[in-house]
Amino acid sequence: MPALSFYELRLRARGVTLTLRIHPEKMFVPNLVSLLSAAVMRVEPGDIFCDVCSGSGLHAIMAAKLGARQAYGVDVNPVAVEFARLNARLNGVGDRCRFFEGDLVAPLAQKKIKADCLTFTGPQCPSAYADRPIAPELRTAVNGGPDGSAVNVRFVREVKTVLAEGGRFYQPTAAWARPSSSLLALREEGYAFRPVFRTSVPVWGRGNNSRDWFLRHPGSRRLAFDHPEQAAGRTRILEARRPSAGRRFAPLSGESRQRFIEVDFNVRRAAAADGRRKKV
Ligand SMILES: C[S@@+](CC[C@H](N)C(=O)[O-])C[C@H]1O[C@@H](n2cnc3c(N)ncnc32)[C@H](O)[C@@H]1O
């Protein structure tokens, strides 16, 4: 059996180092928004964490490393689910991460899982862009419907079934994915929400793909996300929760207020000895 090539992406943020293996053609390569979400989400020790649209497992694995009691991930792409399981094990948190194949929150609801903290990084590209000649798995990974907001909005309508009392979720809203639709859905569903980070990360396409970014700049690099306090950044990370009695948003941490969040990582190609069709 020929060895499978895969990308190995190493990133370090918030005192945590992760190594992620990624199938080069059949699953989503974390983009700059993915990295930003991982750098911004607040995970409390002991949380039950859910990663909806989990891809490589980046957010679930990061959450487990940051102290989540249990992290769950869901992705519709079986290749991504397989690699996420492998990645959890590679990072020493295989016992606290479980990944399911399925549609948005459905597998979590079926198992009656309730999240204290949840991250959603679903497809946000308008279909016209996603309809480029790319593998079907990748089209699903990026296709957010006619204006880019369809999956975001569906997620907002469905997430309540898997949120614990007082639970919170993080959701990027990109300027190109009609954020007003997501915000309207959040209001209609009765969520309190606020942006916890704004940034002018490059728009979708090659500029936003971290693999391309780092292949253009070989070697380990430090990537700084700006946090323009006043400017309307192109991408916002929203934190949302149900406004239950007497509970307010936690104050933004010093880290969230910093002008820069830095992510340090490295991309290379490697031959997989154990990455192919291996159940973990
Ligand atoms: C933009 S990628 C993000 C992946 C990963 N969270 C990250 O940040 O690197 C979107 C992911 O959502 C998955 N996806 C798309 N539609 C889905 C759905 N209806 N239910 C579950 N996963 C879905 C795709 O397969 C893809 O892995």
The ligand as a Gaussian input file, in Angstrom:
#p B3LYP/6-31G(d) Opt

LIG

0 1
 C      -14.552000      25.893000       6.912000
 S      -14.257000      24.208000       7.312000
 C      -13.698000      24.344000       9.025000
 C      -12.988000      23.116000       9.546000
 C      -12.302000      23.288000      10.893000
 N      -13.246000      23.595000      11.947000
 C      -11.257000      24.352000      10.809000
 O      -11.509000      25.470000      11.297000
 O      -10.182000      24.091000      10.268000
 C      -15.901000      23.610000       7.444000
 C      -16.031000      22.160000       7.817000
 O      -17.427000      21.910000       7.979000
 C      -17.756000      20.650000       7.418000
 N      -19.193000      20.706000       7.105000
 C      -19.796000      21.351000       6.067000
 N      -21.136000      21.230000       6.169000
 C      -21.368000      20.500000       7.299000
 C      -22.551000      20.043000       7.935000
 N      -23.767000      20.314000       7.442000
 N      -22.429000      19.328000       9.077000
 C      -21.206000      19.030000       9.582000
 N      -20.055000      19.434000       9.014000
 C      -20.132000      20.168000       7.893000
 C      -16.815000      20.492000       6.263000
 O      -16.630000      19.138000       5.894000
 C      -15.540000      21.162000       6.793000
 O      -14.682000      20.229000       7.410000

